[in-house]
Amino acid sequence: MSSSTAVPGQSPIAETAPQSLCALEPRVPADRLVAEMVPPPRFDSVRFETYEPDPGRPSQREAVEVLSSFAAGLGGAHASGSGRRKWFGRKPAAPAGPRGVYLDGGYGVGKTHLLASLWHATPADPSLKAFGTFVELTNLVGALGFQQTVRTLGGHRLLCIDEFELDDPGDTVLVSSLLSRLVEAGVALAATSNTLPGKLGEGRFAAADFLREIQGLSAHFRPLRIDGEDYRHRGLPEAPPPYSPDQVTRAAYATPGASLDDFPALLGHLARVHPSRYGALSEGITAVCLTDVEPVPDQSTALRLVVLADRLYDREVPVLASGLPFDRLFSEEMLDGGYRKKYFRAISRLTALARDAKGLVGQ
């Protein structure tokens, strides 16, 4: 509705009332899941040329050079010898030598930027390239079934998997089996990953863990170590402190396309929406405004929040909040546990989105 809308304790604001994410229950058809396997909006325009290597980190420049050459080598016919695998013909031989790259580095060093740049640089029609997170890939298998997923992706030139998750043995085996079939079909692979519980390392993901978990596929990956700091904090100010509930509410009413939700209520709603729909949940939202941010109560809720943070970050949706600052979302026990990397990534990304939201206050 649009007309003068009263905000508690304030004079009416002549703006459209904000949406509520809690009122949305999107449905995503399986064919849309396939069509949307492209780099997210945040990475639409990234290219190798727009990546800025840290002069003090030569591994970053080396990664750009190696990935550029890898992309160039994927031109021409599909590795199986034709544009599409002939499913009822002779099975093609597995390609010789590494047909995949694994980007090994801590969060915030630009791995997703480089992975998306590889997708953009690969000389093939977008319909022959796929880009998605590990969660999105497992959701695709769940929607299509294993064999149909193999048929759907088997004619692709390249599959990029961001944030390959090693903390769920069942999903790891499922996706490793899928990748084995795709490699047989001649599909080139590129991946980044999260690390295993208890193998957290020093601020970086572990290539040895990744290669061990995918076992028979390890020969198809060349690991690329990328050193560096989290770029989201290089020379940038600290995240702004939380605002008052009134400031957040007024900003939501003054920002066309914004959503406004009570944080505990939103956490409850996320439990009723499959994580594969979180991207659709935020579709068309220009800013997420949250009141009463408080510590996340349990690990299942925390992991759902991580997925939402990823989808909001991918879509560059600013987040304005009252209550606790984002670095106090997760308990010390959570931050010391096996999902530590995910929680720190979520804090990092929500902090970046909180900075992006500063301009919404006082509109």
C-alpha positions in Angstrom: 0.0 0.0 0.0 1.1 3.5 -0.6 0.0 6.5 1.4 0.9 8.2 4.6 2.1 5.5 7.0 2.5 6.1 10.7 5.7 4.9 12.4 5.2 4.4 16.2 6.3 7.5 18.0 6.9 9.6 14.9 4.9 11.7 12.5 3.5 10.0 9.4 5.9 9.2 6.5 4.6 9.5 3.0 6.2 6.4 1.7 5.3 2.8 0.8 5.3 0.4 3.7 8.3 -2.0 3.7 7.9 -5.6 2.8 8.4 -8.4 5.3 10.6 -11.4 4.5 8.6 -13.4 7.0 5.6 -13.0 4.7 7.4 -14.4 1.7 7.5 -18.2 0.8 9.0 -18.4 -2.7 8.8 -21.5 -4.8 11.7 -22.2 -7.2 11.0 -24.6 -10.1 13.8 -27.0 -10.9 14.4 -25.5 -14.4 15.0 -22.2 -12.8 17.6 -23.7 -10.5 19.5 -24.8 -13.6 19.1 -21.4 -15.4 20.3 -19.5 -12.4 23.6 -21.4 -12.1 25.6 -18.3 -13.1 27.8 -16.0 -11.1 25.6 -14.0 -8.6 24.8 -10.3 -9.3 27.7 -9.1 -7.1 30.0 -10.8 -9.6 28.3 -10.0 -12.9 31.0 -7.5 -13.9 34.1 -9.0 -12.3 36.9 -10.0 -14.6 40.6 -11.0 -14.2 41.4 -7.4 -15.1 39.3 -6.1 -12.2 41.0 -8.3 -9.6 43.7 -6.2 -7.7 46.5 -8.5 -6.5 48.2 -7.4 -3.4 51.8 -6.6 -4.4 53.1 -8.3 -1.3 51.2 -11.5 -2.2 52.7 -12.9 -5.4 50.4 -15.9 -5.2 47.5 -13.7 -6.1 49.1 -12.6 -9.4 50.1 -16.1 -10.1 46.5 -17.3 -9.6 45.3 -14.8 -12.2 47.8 -16.0 -14.7 47.1 -19.7 -14.2 43.4 -19.2 -14.3 43.6 -17.1 -17.5 45.5 -19.8 -19.2 43.1 -22.4 -17.9 40.1 -20.5 -19.3 41.8 -20.1 -22.7 42.4 -23.8 -22.8 38.7 -24.6 -22.5 37.9 -23.1 -25.9 36.8 -25.1 -28.9 34.9 -28.4 -28.8 33.7 -30.1 -25.7 36.4 -32.3 -24.2 34.5 -35.4 -25.2 35.0 -34.4 -28.8 31.7 -32.7 -29.5 29.5 -29.9 -28.2 27.3 -32.4 -26.4 28.0 -35.9 -25.2 26.2 -38.5 -27.2 24.6 -40.5 -24.4 23.9 -43.6 -26.5 27.2 -43.6 -28.3 30.7 -44.7 -27.1 31.7 -43.4 -23.7 34.4 -40.8 -24.2 37.8 -41.4 -22.6 38.5 -39.3 -19.4 40.6 -36.3 -20.4 44.3 -36.5 -19.8 46.0 -34.3 -17.2 44.3 -31.9 -14.7 40.9 -30.7 -15.9 40.2 -28.8 -12.7 41.6 -26.1 -10.5 41.1 -25.7 -6.7 41.5 -22.2 -5.2 43.0 -22.6 -1.7 42.9 -19.6 0.5 41.2 -17.9 3.5 37.9 -16.1 3.3 38.0 -12.6 1.8 41.1 -13.1 -0.4 39.0 -12.9 -3.6 38.5 -16.6 -4.4 34.9 -16.1 -5.6 36.0 -13.1 -7.7 38.6 -15.3 -9.4 36.1 -18.2 -9.8 33.5 -15.9 -11.4 36.2 -14.4 -13.6 37.1 -17.9 -14.8 33.4 -18.5 -15.7 33.3 -15.2 -17.6 36.6 -15.8 -19.4 35.8 -19.3 -20.6 35.0 -19.1 -24.3 31.7 -20.9 -24.3 28.0 -20.0 -24.4 26.6 -19.3 -20.9 24.3 -22.3 -21.4 27.5 -24.5 -21.5 28.9 -23.1 -18.2 27.5 -23.5 -14.7 28.4 -21.6 -11.5 27.0 -22.3 -8.1 27.7 -23.0 -4.5 28.0 -26.5 -3.1 24.6 -26.0 -1.4 23.0 -25.0 -4.7 24.5 -28.0 -6.4 23.1 -30.4 -3.8 19.8 -28.7 -4.1 19.9 -29.2 -7.9 20.5 -33.0 -7.4 17.6 -33.0 -4.9 15.3 -31.3 -7.4 16.3 -33.2 -10.6 17.7 -36.5 -9.3 21.2 -37.8 -9.7 21.0 -39.2 -13.2 19.1 -36.1 -14.6 21.7 -33.8 -13.1 24.4 -35.8 -14.8 22.6 -35.5 -18.1 21.9 -31.8 -17.6 25.5 -30.8 -16.7 27.3 -33.5 -18.7 27.4 -31.4 -21.9 28.8 -28.4 -20.2 32.3 -27.0 -20.8 32.9 -25.8 -17.2 31.4 -26.3 -13.7 32.4 -23.9 -11.0 31.6 -24.8 -7.4 32.0 -22.1 -4.8 32.4 -23.1 -1.1 32.6 -26.8 -1.5 31.5 -28.0 1.9 33.5 -30.8 3.5 31.6 -31.0 6.8 28.7 -33.3 5.6 30.1 -36.7 4.6 26.9 -37.7 2.8 26.8 -34.6 0.7 30.5 -34.8 0.0 30.2 -38.4 -1.3 27.1 -37.4 -3.4 28.8 -34.5 -5.1 32.1 -36.3 -5.5 30.2 -39.1 -7.3 28.5 -36.5 -9.5 31.8 -34.8 -10.3 33.4 -38.2 -11.3 30.6 -38.7 -13.8 31.0 -35.1 -15.2 34.8 -35.6 -15.5 34.1 -38.7 -17.5 31.9 -36.6 -19.8 34.7 -34.1 -20.3 33.5 -31.3 -18.1 36.2 -29.1 -16.6 35.9 -28.3 -12.9 36.9 -25.4 -10.7 36.3 -25.1 -6.9 36.8 -23.4 -3.7 36.0 -25.1 -0.4 35.3 -24.9 3.3 37.5 -27.0 5.5 36.7 -30.0 7.7 35.9 -29.8 11.4 39.1 -30.0 13.4 41.2 -29.0 10.4 40.8 -25.3 10.5 44.4 -24.2 9.8 45.5 -20.6 10.2 42.9 -18.5 8.5 42.9 -20.5 5.3 41.2 -23.6 3.8 43.1 -26.8 3.5 43.8 -28.1 0.0 45.0 -31.4 1.5 41.6 -31.9 3.1 39.8 -31.1 -0.1 41.8 -33.4 -2.3 41.6 -36.2 0.3 37.8 -36.0 0.5 37.3 -36.1 -3.3 39.8 -39.0 -3.4 39.7 -40.3 -7.0 39.1 -36.9 -8.4 42.2 -35.4 -6.8 44.3 -36.1 -9.9 42.0 -33.8 -11.9 42.6 -30.7 -9.7 45.6 -28.4 -9.6 45.6 -26.6 -6.2 46.3 -22.9 -6.3 47.3 -21.3 -3.0 46.1 -17.7 -2.6 47.5 -15.9 0.4 46.2 -12.6 1.7 44.1 -10.8 4.2 40.3 -10.5 4.1 39.9 -7.7 1.6 36.7 -6.5 3.2 38.7 -5.2 6.0 41.8 -3.8 4.2 42.0 -0.2 5.2 38.3 0.0 5.8 36.6 1.4 9.0 35.1 -0.9 11.5 31.5 -1.9 11.0 29.1 0.8 12.2 27.4 0.2 15.5 23.8 -1.0 15.5 21.2 1.7 15.2 18.1 2.2 17.3 14.9 0.4 16.4 13.3 3.7 15.5 16.2 4.6 13.1 16.0 1.2 11.4 12.2 1.4 11.1 12.3 4.9 9.6 15.0 3.9 7.2 12.9 0.9 6.1 9.8 3.1 5.4 12.0 5.7 3.6 13.8 3.2 1.3 11.7 1.9 -1.7 11.9 -1.9 -1.9 13.3 -2.4 1.6 12.1 -5.1 4.0 11.5 -4.8 7.7 11.5 -7.7 10.1 12.1 -8.6 13.7 15.3 -10.6 13.8 14.0 -13.5 16.0 10.9 -13.8 13.8 13.0 -13.9 10.7 15.2 -16.7 12.2 12.0 -18.7 12.8 10.8 -18.1 9.2 14.1 -19.3 7.8 13.4 -22.7 9.4 10.2 -23.0 7.3 11.9 -22.0 3.9 14.3 -24.3 2.3 17.8 -22.7 1.9 17.6 -23.3 -1.8 15.0 -20.5 -1.8 16.9 -17.9 0.1 18.1 -16.2 -3.0 14.5 -16.0 -4.3 13.5 -14.8 -0.8 15.6 -11.7 -1.2 14.7 -11.1 -4.9 13.7 -7.5 -5.5 14.7 -6.4 -2.0 16.8 -3.3 -2.0 17.7 -3.3 1.7 17.1 -5.7 4.7 16.2 -3.8 7.9 16.2 -5.9 11.1 15.2 -4.9 14.6 16.3 -6.6 17.9 19.3 -8.6 16.6 20.3 -11.0 19.3 22.6 -14.1 19.6 21.6 -17.0 17.4 20.1 -19.7 19.7 21.5 -22.9 18.1 23.7 -24.3 15.4 20.9 -25.3 13.0 19.6 -21.7 13.1 23.1 -20.4 12.7 23.8 -22.4 9.6 20.6 -21.2 8.0 21.6 -17.6 8.8 25.0 -18.3 7.1 23.2 -19.2 3.9 21.0 -16.1 4.0 24.1 -13.9 4.6 25.7 -15.5 1.5 22.7 -14.8 -0.7 22.4 -11.2 0.5 26.1 -10.6 0.0 25.9 -12.1 -3.5 23.1 -9.7 -4.4 24.7 -6.7 -2.7 21.7 -6.1 -0.4 22.6 -3.8 2.4 21.6 -4.8 6.0 20.6 -2.2 8.6 20.1 -3.5 12.1 19.3 -2.6 15.7 20.3 -4.8 18.7 23.6 -6.5 19.0 26.5 -6.0 16.5 27.0 -8.8 14.0 30.3 -9.9 15.6 28.2 -11.1 18.6 25.7 -13.2 16.6 27.5 -16.5 17.3 28.5 -18.0 20.7 32.1 -18.7 21.6 31.3 -22.4 21.4 30.1 -22.0 17.8 33.1 -20.0 16.9 35.4 -22.6 18.3 33.6 -25.5 16.6 33.7 -27.3 13.3 31.7 -24.6 11.5 33.9 -21.8 12.6 34.9 -20.8 9.0 31.3 -20.4 8.0 30.4 -18.2 11.0 33.4 -16.0 10.4 32.5 -15.7 6.7 29.0 -14.7 7.7 30.2 -12.1 10.2 32.6 -10.7 7.5 29.9 -10.5 4.9 27.2 -9.0 7.2 29.8 -6.4 8.4 30.4 -5.4 4.8 26.6 -5.1 4.1 26.2 -3.1 7.3 28.8 -0.6 6.0 26.8 -0.5 2.8 23.7 0.4 4.7 25.1 3.5 6.5 23.7 5.8 3.9 20.1 4.6 4.5 20.0 6.3 7.9 18.8 9.9 7.8 17.2 9.6 4.4 
